[in-house]
């Protein structure tokens, strides 16, 4: 059986992808990361894998093992939306991804890579995964710009992998994000706050038309995300960019209430000002248009509702301090 390569494998979505592959009976997995974070590396405990490759060695490794690789899930990236050093993103997100694309094109290896809903900026052009609007999108931070710059570059390439998909992840939450610090999901932050103080702090609204806590996001459970990624690689529909959310936006207030309900604790919610460093570029609404994934790719499985996903995440993973 050929190797399945997963980059960012020690990270949140990457490690959940490895677990999904294991659950499908696939163990011939090469995990790629920098492996410098011991807490992050716990995400790979008890997973069936056959080799570790440092991210800096991946391109050379692919050259040596090109005939033995069946697919690449490129999920590794610098994902900190509060980081403003463009060079970091150019190196780790844009240029590195170009190298991965080039290798997969040259060696004819199917490739799925992580794009992001951060590419959509304030949503001026909607949240439709239409190739014709990609160059018009205006992301709000260097992270989103790096993802969109790569999407733009990809769409101009004459040489491509035999199948490729750039998946625009919306607000992914779920197990294996213990290491993410400030960038972890609001569910994890809410769980920690409730345990420490008995209550949750949410950002106050600074925009008319939105009540406090009613800022809207498309929250998608990581189990649904890896189900879609596996489906895409194994059915290989039309190559292109695809949204990956639920298609239904929900409020942070709904999310916080779901955490309290899962913990069976009375609600105690306080509103605080959105930090000045992100206030002007804070998204008040995101919602994936999921038409393309359903009609073009043919993915019709139901997604977890916010309440279902939060309940499972809190009760089966966070309370038990378990990994997926």
Short mmCIF file of the C-alpha atoms (twelve columns), coordinates in Angstrom:
data_MODEL
# 
_entry.id   MODEL 
# 
loop_
_atom_site.group_PDB 
_atom_site.id 
_atom_site.type_symbol 
_atom_site.label_atom_id 
_atom_site.label_alt_id 
_atom_site.label_comp_id 
_atom_site.label_asym_id 
_atom_site.label_seq_id 
_atom_site.Cartn_x 
_atom_site.Cartn_y 
_atom_site.Cartn_z 
_atom_site.pdbx_PDB_model_num 
ATOM 1   C CA . UNK A 1   0.000   0.000  0.000   1 
ATOM 2   C CA . UNK A 2   1.310   3.443  -0.901  1 
ATOM 3   C CA . UNK A 3   2.151   6.082  1.678   1 
ATOM 4   C CA . UNK A 4   -0.336  8.737  2.721   1 
ATOM 5   C CA . UNK A 5   1.520   11.925 3.656   1 
ATOM 6   C CA . UNK A 6   -0.020  14.375 6.144   1 
ATOM 7   C CA . UNK A 7   1.694   17.724 6.759   1 
ATOM 8   C CA . UNK A 8   0.951   19.618 9.945   1 
ATOM 9   C CA . UNK A 9   0.297   16.160 11.326  1 
ATOM 10  C CA . UNK A 10  1.034   17.039 14.943  1 
ATOM 11  C CA . UNK A 11  -1.383  19.962 14.750  1 
ATOM 12  C CA . UNK A 12  -5.095  20.177 15.368  1 
ATOM 13  C CA . UNK A 13  -6.695  19.214 12.059  1 
ATOM 14  C CA . UNK A 14  -3.665  17.223 10.873  1 
ATOM 15  C CA . UNK A 15  -3.701  14.861 13.855  1 
ATOM 16  C CA . UNK A 16  -7.462  14.381 13.530  1 
ATOM 17  C CA . UNK A 17  -6.864  13.500 9.873   1 
ATOM 18  C CA . UNK A 18  -4.342  10.857 10.907  1 
ATOM 19  C CA . UNK A 19  -6.932  9.402  13.286  1 
ATOM 20  C CA . UNK A 20  -9.552  9.383  10.525  1 
ATOM 21  C CA . UNK A 21  -7.158  7.505  8.230   1 
ATOM 22  C CA . UNK A 22  -6.388  4.999  11.004  1 
ATOM 23  C CA . UNK A 23  -10.110 4.464  11.561  1 
ATOM 24  C CA . UNK A 24  -10.405 3.662  7.855   1 
ATOM 25  C CA . UNK A 25  -7.697  1.023  8.210   1 
ATOM 26  C CA . UNK A 26  -4.893  3.139  6.745   1 
ATOM 27  C CA . UNK A 27  -1.662  2.940  8.725   1 
ATOM 28  C CA . UNK A 28  0.999   3.496  6.065   1 
ATOM 29  C CA . UNK A 29  1.129   7.152  7.050   1 
ATOM 30  C CA . UNK A 30  4.069   9.564  6.932   1 
ATOM 31  C CA . UNK A 31  3.593   12.443 9.369   1 
ATOM 32  C CA . UNK A 32  5.255   15.774 8.580   1 
ATOM 33  C CA . UNK A 33  5.748   18.643 11.047  1 
ATOM 34  C CA . UNK A 34  8.549   20.403 12.888  1 
ATOM 35  C CA . UNK A 35  7.865   18.267 16.023  1 
ATOM 36  C CA . UNK A 36  9.374   20.944 18.299  1 
ATOM 37  C CA . UNK A 37  6.335   21.343 20.575  1 
ATOM 38  C CA . UNK A 38  6.024   18.478 23.111  1 
ATOM 39  C CA . UNK A 39  2.414   19.382 23.957  1 
ATOM 40  C CA . UNK A 40  1.484   19.365 20.275  1 
ATOM 41  C CA . UNK A 41  3.239   16.038 19.717  1 
ATOM 42  C CA . UNK A 42  0.829   14.376 22.178  1 
ATOM 43  C CA . UNK A 43  -1.742  14.658 19.374  1 
ATOM 44  C CA . UNK A 44  0.100   11.787 17.655  1 
ATOM 45  C CA . UNK A 45  0.230   9.475  20.677  1 
ATOM 46  C CA . UNK A 46  -1.347  6.073  20.003  1 
ATOM 47  C CA . UNK A 47  -1.696  6.735  16.268  1 
ATOM 48  C CA . UNK A 48  -0.549  4.150  13.715  1 
ATOM 49  C CA . UNK A 49  2.123   5.737  11.529  1 
ATOM 50  C CA . UNK A 50  5.236   4.452  9.777   1 
ATOM 51  C CA . UNK A 51  7.494   7.499  9.679   1 
ATOM 52  C CA . UNK A 52  8.210   11.062 10.747  1 
ATOM 53  C CA . UNK A 53  9.632   13.627 8.324   1 
ATOM 54  C CA . UNK A 54  10.645  17.133 9.406   1 
ATOM 55  C CA . UNK A 55  8.828   19.691 7.282   1 
ATOM 56  C CA . UNK A 56  12.131  21.083 5.983   1 
ATOM 57  C CA . UNK A 57  13.010  17.638 4.611   1 
ATOM 58  C CA . UNK A 58  9.682   16.878 2.929   1 
ATOM 59  C CA . UNK A 59  10.543  17.975 -0.620  1 
ATOM 60  C CA . UNK A 60  13.724  15.886 -0.633  1 
ATOM 61  C CA . UNK A 61  11.832  12.969 0.896   1 
ATOM 62  C CA . UNK A 62  9.158   13.168 -1.814  1 
ATOM 63  C CA . UNK A 63  11.822  13.131 -4.494  1 
ATOM 64  C CA . UNK A 64  13.282  9.919  -3.061  1 
ATOM 65  C CA . UNK A 65  9.948   8.210  -2.453  1 
ATOM 66  C CA . UNK A 66  7.799   9.653  -5.242  1 
ATOM 67  C CA . UNK A 67  6.672   6.277  -6.583  1 
ATOM 68  C CA . UNK A 68  5.634   5.122  -3.120  1 
ATOM 69  C CA . UNK A 69  3.288   8.033  -2.300  1 
ATOM 70  C CA . UNK A 70  -0.424  7.737  -3.006  1 
ATOM 71  C CA . UNK A 71  -1.678  11.060 -1.655  1 
ATOM 72  C CA . UNK A 72  -0.699  14.212 0.228   1 
ATOM 73  C CA . UNK A 73  -2.882  16.085 2.705   1 
ATOM 74  C CA . UNK A 74  -1.086  19.428 3.107   1 
ATOM 75  C CA . UNK A 75  -2.590  20.743 6.347   1 
ATOM 76  C CA . UNK A 76  0.491   22.365 7.861   1 
ATOM 77  C CA . UNK A 77  0.556   26.165 8.066   1 
ATOM 78  C CA . UNK A 78  1.231   29.107 10.314  1 
ATOM 79  C CA . UNK A 79  -2.330  29.897 11.411  1 
ATOM 80  C CA . UNK A 80  -1.888  32.792 13.854  1 
ATOM 81  C CA . UNK A 81  -4.234  35.562 12.684  1 
ATOM 82  C CA . UNK A 82  -2.605  37.995 15.148  1 
ATOM 83  C CA . UNK A 83  0.866   37.549 13.638  1 
ATOM 84  C CA . UNK A 84  1.779   40.430 11.333  1 
ATOM 85  C CA . UNK A 85  5.257   39.417 10.150  1 
ATOM 86  C CA . UNK A 86  4.504   38.857 6.476   1 
ATOM 87  C CA . UNK A 87  7.808   37.077 5.892   1 
ATOM 88  C CA . UNK A 88  6.822   34.263 8.262   1 
ATOM 89  C CA . UNK A 89  3.689   33.636 6.208   1 
ATOM 90  C CA . UNK A 90  5.538   33.952 2.912   1 
ATOM 91  C CA . UNK A 91  7.992   31.284 4.032   1 
ATOM 92  C CA . UNK A 92  5.745   28.814 5.866   1 
ATOM 93  C CA . UNK A 93  2.445   29.216 4.006   1 
ATOM 94  C CA . UNK A 94  2.978   30.599 0.520   1 
ATOM 95  C CA . UNK A 95  6.420   29.479 -0.631  1 
ATOM 96  C CA . UNK A 96  6.392   26.143 1.177   1 
ATOM 97  C CA . UNK A 97  2.985   25.327 -0.299  1 
ATOM 98  C CA . UNK A 98  4.304   26.172 -3.765  1 
ATOM 99  C CA . UNK A 99  7.067   23.608 -3.236  1 
ATOM 100 C CA . UNK A 100 4.566   20.959 -2.142  1 
ATOM 101 C CA . UNK A 101 2.371   21.743 -5.161  1 
ATOM 102 C CA . UNK A 102 5.372   21.545 -7.469  1 
ATOM 103 C CA . UNK A 103 6.430   18.159 -6.131  1 
ATOM 104 C CA . UNK A 104 2.912   16.725 -6.327  1 
ATOM 105 C CA . UNK A 105 2.550   18.046 -9.885  1 
ATOM 106 C CA . UNK A 106 5.896   16.636 -10.985 1 
ATOM 107 C CA . UNK A 107 5.420   13.230 -9.349  1 
ATOM 108 C CA . UNK A 108 1.682   12.964 -10.177 1 
ATOM 109 C CA . UNK A 109 0.497   12.747 -6.563  1 
ATOM 110 C CA . UNK A 110 -3.080  13.779 -5.633  1 
ATOM 111 C CA . UNK A 111 -3.053  16.783 -3.280  1 
ATOM 112 C CA . UNK A 112 -5.523  18.295 -0.834  1 
ATOM 113 C CA . UNK A 113 -4.405  21.492 0.860   1 
ATOM 114 C CA . UNK A 114 -5.798  23.779 3.541   1 
ATOM 115 C CA . UNK A 115 -7.045  27.129 2.350   1 
ATOM 116 C CA . UNK A 116 -9.158  29.248 4.686   1 
ATOM 117 C CA . UNK A 117 -12.335 31.271 5.061   1 
ATOM 118 C CA . UNK A 118 -9.964  34.052 6.153   1 
ATOM 119 C CA . UNK A 119 -9.474  34.608 2.422   1 
ATOM 120 C CA . UNK A 120 -12.971 36.155 2.258   1 
ATOM 121 C CA . UNK A 121 -12.115 39.190 4.398   1 
ATOM 122 C CA . UNK A 122 -15.238 41.106 5.385   1 
ATOM 123 C CA . UNK A 123 -17.304 39.089 2.939   1 
ATOM 124 C CA . UNK A 124 -17.680 41.920 0.445   1 
ATOM 125 C CA . UNK A 125 -17.938 39.352 -2.341  1 
ATOM 126 C CA . UNK A 126 -19.912 36.828 -0.319  1 
ATOM 127 C CA . UNK A 127 -18.656 33.431 0.813   1 
ATOM 128 C CA . UNK A 128 -18.880 31.553 -2.472  1 
ATOM 129 C CA . UNK A 129 -16.022 29.252 -3.571  1 
ATOM 130 C CA . UNK A 130 -16.090 30.681 -7.088  1 
ATOM 131 C CA . UNK A 131 -12.706 30.822 -8.811  1 
ATOM 132 C CA . UNK A 132 -13.657 34.050 -10.596 1 
ATOM 133 C CA . UNK A 133 -13.685 36.126 -7.387  1 
ATOM 134 C CA . UNK A 134 -10.434 34.873 -5.833  1 
ATOM 135 C CA . UNK A 135 -8.285  37.748 -7.136  1 
ATOM 136 C CA . UNK A 136 -10.864 40.278 -5.885  1 
ATOM 137 C CA . UNK A 137 -10.873 39.013 -2.284  1 
ATOM 138 C CA . UNK A 138 -9.375  41.249 0.409   1 
ATOM 139 C CA . UNK A 139 -8.301  39.247 3.479   1 
ATOM 140 C CA . UNK A 140 -8.002  41.115 6.780   1 
ATOM 141 C CA . UNK A 141 -4.599  39.900 7.971   1 
ATOM 142 C CA . UNK A 142 -1.324  38.429 6.667   1 
ATOM 143 C CA . UNK A 143 -2.520  34.893 7.442   1 
ATOM 144 C CA . UNK A 144 -5.569  35.278 5.206   1 
ATOM 145 C CA . UNK A 145 -3.466  37.022 2.559   1 
ATOM 146 C CA . UNK A 146 -0.989  34.137 2.477   1 
ATOM 147 C CA . UNK A 147 -3.808  31.658 1.946   1 
ATOM 148 C CA . UNK A 148 -5.444  33.729 -0.763  1 
ATOM 149 C CA . UNK A 149 -2.123  34.440 -2.477  1 
ATOM 150 C CA . UNK A 150 -1.562  30.710 -2.768  1 
ATOM 151 C CA . UNK A 151 -5.082  30.117 -4.125  1 
ATOM 152 C CA . UNK A 152 -4.459  32.825 -6.744  1 
ATOM 153 C CA . UNK A 153 -1.125  31.260 -7.675  1 
ATOM 154 C CA . UNK A 154 -2.641  27.760 -7.900  1 
ATOM 155 C CA . UNK A 155 -5.353  28.868 -10.296 1 
ATOM 156 C CA . UNK A 156 -2.707  30.216 -12.684 1 
ATOM 157 C CA . UNK A 157 -0.662  27.009 -12.839 1 
ATOM 158 C CA . UNK A 158 -0.603  25.066 -16.075 1 
ATOM 159 C CA . UNK A 159 0.963   22.057 -14.382 1 
ATOM 160 C CA . UNK A 160 -1.095  20.557 -11.572 1 
ATOM 161 C CA . UNK A 161 -1.406  17.349 -9.548  1 
ATOM 162 C CA . UNK A 162 -3.685  14.715 -11.148 1 
ATOM 163 C CA . UNK A 163 -6.309  15.729 -8.575  1 
ATOM 164 C CA . UNK A 164 -6.207  18.708 -6.234  1 
ATOM 165 C CA . UNK A 165 -8.556  20.480 -3.877  1 
ATOM 166 C CA . UNK A 166 -8.010  23.646 -1.854  1 
ATOM 167 C CA . UNK A 167 -10.370 23.436 1.118   1 
ATOM 168 C CA . UNK A 168 -11.514 26.750 2.596   1 
ATOM 169 C CA . UNK A 169 -11.901 25.863 6.271   1 
ATOM 170 C CA . UNK A 170 -14.342 27.998 8.238   1 
ATOM 171 C CA . UNK A 171 -14.271 28.064 12.086  1 
ATOM 172 C CA . UNK A 172 -13.081 24.566 12.936  1 
ATOM 173 C CA . UNK A 173 -13.348 23.354 16.537  1 
ATOM 174 C CA . UNK A 174 -12.887 20.054 18.318  1 
ATOM 175 C CA . UNK A 175 -10.356 17.788 20.042  1 
ATOM 176 C CA . UNK A 176 -6.559  18.037 19.714  1 
ATOM 177 C CA . UNK A 177 -6.342  21.825 19.949  1 
ATOM 178 C CA . UNK A 178 -4.957  21.896 23.500  1 
ATOM 179 C CA . UNK A 179 -1.656  23.374 22.243  1 
ATOM 180 C CA . UNK A 180 -3.116  26.297 20.288  1 
ATOM 181 C CA . UNK A 181 -3.181  28.919 23.056  1 
ATOM 182 C CA . UNK A 182 -4.875  32.153 21.994  1 
ATOM 183 C CA . UNK A 183 -5.744  30.645 18.599  1 
ATOM 184 C CA . UNK A 184 -7.765  27.750 20.071  1 
ATOM 185 C CA . UNK A 185 -11.521 27.710 19.453  1 
ATOM 186 C CA . UNK A 186 -13.902 29.704 21.611  1 
ATOM 187 C CA . UNK A 187 -15.274 26.386 22.908  1 
ATOM 188 C CA . UNK A 188 -11.948 25.512 24.501  1 
ATOM 189 C CA . UNK A 189 -11.555 29.040 25.921  1 
ATOM 190 C CA . UNK A 190 -15.114 28.957 27.277  1 
ATOM 191 C CA . UNK A 191 -14.538 25.556 28.885  1 
ATOM 192 C CA . UNK A 192 -11.385 26.829 30.616  1 
ATOM 193 C CA . UNK A 193 -13.047 30.043 31.781  1 
ATOM 194 C CA . UNK A 194 -16.032 28.206 33.216  1 
ATOM 195 C CA . UNK A 195 -13.761 25.824 35.110  1 
ATOM 196 C CA . UNK A 196 -11.676 28.695 36.482  1 
ATOM 197 C CA . UNK A 197 -14.311 31.374 37.151  1 
ATOM 198 C CA . UNK A 198 -17.757 29.813 36.693  1 
ATOM 199 C CA . UNK A 199 -18.484 32.166 33.796  1 
ATOM 200 C CA . UNK A 200 -17.614 33.102 30.212  1 
ATOM 201 C CA . UNK A 201 -16.490 36.394 28.705  1 
ATOM 202 C CA . UNK A 202 -17.563 37.174 25.148  1 
ATOM 203 C CA . UNK A 203 -16.689 40.139 22.968  1 
ATOM 204 C CA . UNK A 204 -19.090 43.071 23.091  1 
ATOM 205 C CA . UNK A 205 -20.450 44.200 19.728  1 
ATOM 206 C CA . UNK A 206 -18.927 47.378 18.328  1 
ATOM 207 C CA . UNK A 207 -21.168 47.473 15.287  1 
ATOM 208 C CA . UNK A 208 -24.778 48.558 14.949  1 
ATOM 209 C CA . UNK A 209 -27.152 45.799 13.952  1 
ATOM 210 C CA . UNK A 210 -25.343 43.197 16.042  1 
ATOM 211 C CA . UNK A 211 -26.251 42.653 19.694  1 
ATOM 212 C CA . UNK A 212 -23.504 41.682 22.138  1 
ATOM 213 C CA . UNK A 213 -22.486 38.062 21.552  1 
ATOM 214 C CA . UNK A 214 -24.469 37.828 18.329  1 
ATOM 215 C CA . UNK A 215 -21.445 38.044 16.041  1 
ATOM 216 C CA . UNK A 216 -21.932 35.130 13.639  1 
ATOM 217 C CA . UNK A 217 -19.556 32.424 12.448  1 
ATOM 218 C CA . UNK A 218 -19.833 29.171 10.539  1 
ATOM 219 C CA . UNK A 219 -18.570 26.764 13.214  1 
ATOM 220 C CA . UNK A 220 -17.667 23.319 11.859  1 
ATOM 221 C CA . UNK A 221 -16.733 20.285 13.955  1 
ATOM 222 C CA . UNK A 222 -13.341 18.794 13.118  1 
ATOM 223 C CA . UNK A 223 -14.819 15.300 12.695  1 
ATOM 224 C CA . UNK A 224 -16.920 16.638 9.818   1 
ATOM 225 C CA . UNK A 225 -13.845 18.341 8.356   1 
ATOM 226 C CA . UNK A 226 -11.766 15.164 8.212   1 
ATOM 227 C CA . UNK A 227 -14.751 13.203 6.876   1 
ATOM 228 C CA . UNK A 228 -14.947 15.654 3.961   1 
ATOM 229 C CA . UNK A 229 -11.191 15.547 3.348   1 
ATOM 230 C CA . UNK A 230 -11.209 11.751 3.246   1 
ATOM 231 C CA . UNK A 231 -14.216 11.781 0.904   1 
ATOM 232 C CA . UNK A 232 -12.554 14.253 -1.451  1 
ATOM 233 C CA . UNK A 233 -9.333  12.257 -1.696  1 
ATOM 234 C CA . UNK A 234 -11.109 8.958  -2.266  1 
ATOM 235 C CA . UNK A 235 -13.733 10.126 -4.757  1 
ATOM 236 C CA . UNK A 236 -11.561 12.734 -6.517  1 
ATOM 237 C CA . UNK A 237 -14.305 14.963 -7.917  1 
ATOM 238 C CA . UNK A 238 -13.587 18.020 -10.061 1 
ATOM 239 C CA . UNK A 239 -10.386 19.727 -8.901  1 
ATOM 240 C CA . UNK A 240 -10.717 23.214 -7.442  1 
ATOM 241 C CA . UNK A 241 -11.399 25.342 -4.395  1 
ATOM 242 C CA . UNK A 242 -14.149 24.193 -2.052  1 
ATOM 243 C CA . UNK A 243 -15.719 25.727 1.037   1 
ATOM 244 C CA . UNK A 244 -15.712 23.572 4.146   1 
ATOM 245 C CA . UNK A 245 -18.167 24.820 6.733   1 
ATOM 246 C CA . UNK A 246 -21.691 23.781 7.714   1 
ATOM 247 C CA . UNK A 247 -23.447 26.395 5.605   1 
ATOM 248 C CA . UNK A 248 -25.218 27.771 8.690   1 
ATOM 249 C CA . UNK A 249 -23.835 30.655 10.743  1 
ATOM 250 C CA . UNK A 250 -24.338 30.672 14.502  1 
ATOM 251 C CA . UNK A 251 -23.685 33.251 17.212  1 
ATOM 252 C CA . UNK A 252 -20.945 33.127 19.825  1 
ATOM 253 C CA . UNK A 253 -23.735 33.471 22.401  1 
ATOM 254 C CA . UNK A 254 -25.287 30.215 21.131  1 
ATOM 255 C CA . UNK A 255 -21.887 28.563 21.415  1 
ATOM 256 C CA . UNK A 256 -21.365 29.704 25.006  1 
ATOM 257 C CA . UNK A 257 -24.839 28.534 25.991  1 
ATOM 258 C CA . UNK A 258 -24.086 25.124 24.458  1 
ATOM 259 C CA . UNK A 259 -20.933 24.792 26.582  1 
ATOM 260 C CA . UNK A 260 -22.845 25.608 29.786  1 
ATOM 261 C CA . UNK A 261 -25.526 23.093 28.826  1 
ATOM 262 C CA . UNK A 262 -22.950 20.369 28.136  1 
ATOM 263 C CA . UNK A 263 -21.390 21.008 31.555  1 
ATOM 264 C CA . UNK A 264 -24.830 21.224 33.231  1 
ATOM 265 C CA . UNK A 265 -23.843 24.543 34.811  1 
ATOM 266 C CA . UNK A 266 -26.073 27.681 35.066  1 
ATOM 267 C CA . UNK A 267 -25.222 30.314 32.465  1 
ATOM 268 C CA . UNK A 268 -23.039 33.227 33.513  1 
ATOM 269 C CA . UNK A 269 -22.008 35.322 30.509  1 
ATOM 270 C CA . UNK A 270 -20.217 38.685 30.627  1 
ATOM 271 C CA . UNK A 271 -19.358 40.955 27.706  1 
ATOM 272 C CA . UNK A 272 -15.979 42.663 27.315  1 
ATOM 273 C CA . UNK A 273 -14.600 45.052 24.699  1 
ATOM 274 C CA . UNK A 274 -13.025 43.478 21.646  1 
ATOM 275 C CA . UNK A 275 -9.243  44.085 21.888  1 
ATOM 276 C CA . UNK A 276 -8.145  47.153 19.974  1 
ATOM 277 C CA . UNK A 277 -5.518  45.218 17.990  1 
ATOM 278 C CA . UNK A 278 -8.219  43.197 16.231  1 
ATOM 279 C CA . UNK A 279 -11.332 45.367 16.599  1 
ATOM 280 C CA . UNK A 280 -11.212 47.092 13.223  1 
ATOM 281 C CA . UNK A 281 -10.662 43.840 11.346  1 
ATOM 282 C CA . UNK A 282 -13.060 41.680 13.322  1 
ATOM 283 C CA . UNK A 283 -15.508 39.665 11.226  1 
ATOM 284 C CA . UNK A 284 -19.131 39.932 12.319  1 
ATOM 285 C CA . UNK A 285 -20.485 37.336 9.897   1 
ATOM 286 C CA . UNK A 286 -19.196 34.317 8.012   1 
ATOM 287 C CA . UNK A 287 -21.239 31.568 6.396   1 
ATOM 288 C CA . UNK A 288 -20.003 29.056 3.856   1 
ATOM 289 C CA . UNK A 289 -21.931 28.602 0.631   1 
ATOM 290 C CA . UNK A 290 -21.836 24.800 0.503   1 
ATOM 291 C CA . UNK A 291 -23.490 24.362 -2.889  1 
ATOM 292 C CA . UNK A 292 -20.280 23.364 -4.678  1 
ATOM 293 C CA . UNK A 293 -19.288 20.640 -2.217  1 
ATOM 294 C CA . UNK A 294 -22.787 19.163 -2.375  1 
ATOM 295 C CA . UNK A 295 -23.517 19.431 -6.090  1 
ATOM 296 C CA . UNK A 296 -20.113 19.306 -7.785  1 
ATOM 297 C CA . UNK A 297 -18.289 17.005 -5.360  1 
ATOM 298 C CA . UNK A 298 -21.416 15.091 -4.349  1 
ATOM 299 C CA . UNK A 299 -20.876 15.253 -0.578  1 
ATOM 300 C CA . UNK A 300 -24.315 14.880 0.990   1 
ATOM 301 C CA . UNK A 301 -23.628 13.589 4.520   1 
ATOM 302 C CA . UNK A 302 -25.160 15.703 7.310   1 
ATOM 303 C CA . UNK A 303 -22.964 17.901 9.493   1 
ATOM 304 C CA . UNK A 304 -23.001 18.082 13.278  1 
ATOM 305 C CA . UNK A 305 -25.153 20.935 14.560  1 
ATOM 306 C CA . UNK A 306 -23.327 23.387 16.830  1 
ATOM 307 C CA . UNK A 307 -25.078 21.942 19.867  1 
ATOM 308 C CA . UNK A 308 -24.237 18.353 18.888  1 
ATOM 309 C CA . UNK A 309 -20.594 19.142 18.196  1 
ATOM 310 C CA . UNK A 310 -20.075 21.201 21.336  1 
ATOM 311 C CA . UNK A 311 -21.752 18.578 23.522  1 
ATOM 312 C CA . UNK A 312 -19.551 15.780 22.168  1 
ATOM 313 C CA . UNK A 313 -16.375 17.860 22.283  1 
ATOM 314 C CA . UNK A 314 -16.963 18.988 25.870  1 
ATOM 315 C CA . UNK A 315 -18.245 15.741 27.392  1 
ATOM 316 C CA . UNK A 316 -16.126 13.182 25.535  1 
ATOM 317 C CA . UNK A 317 -12.861 15.079 25.143  1 
ATOM 318 C CA . UNK A 318 -12.423 18.214 27.269  1 
ATOM 319 C CA . UNK A 319 -13.926 16.860 30.501  1 
ATOM 320 C CA . UNK A 320 -12.015 13.592 30.082  1 
ATOM 321 C CA . UNK A 321 -8.843  15.378 28.863  1 
ATOM 322 C CA . UNK A 322 -8.774  13.000 25.917  1 
ATOM 323 C CA . UNK A 323 -7.388  13.215 22.402  1 
ATOM 324 C CA . UNK A 324 -9.012  12.124 19.145  1 
# 
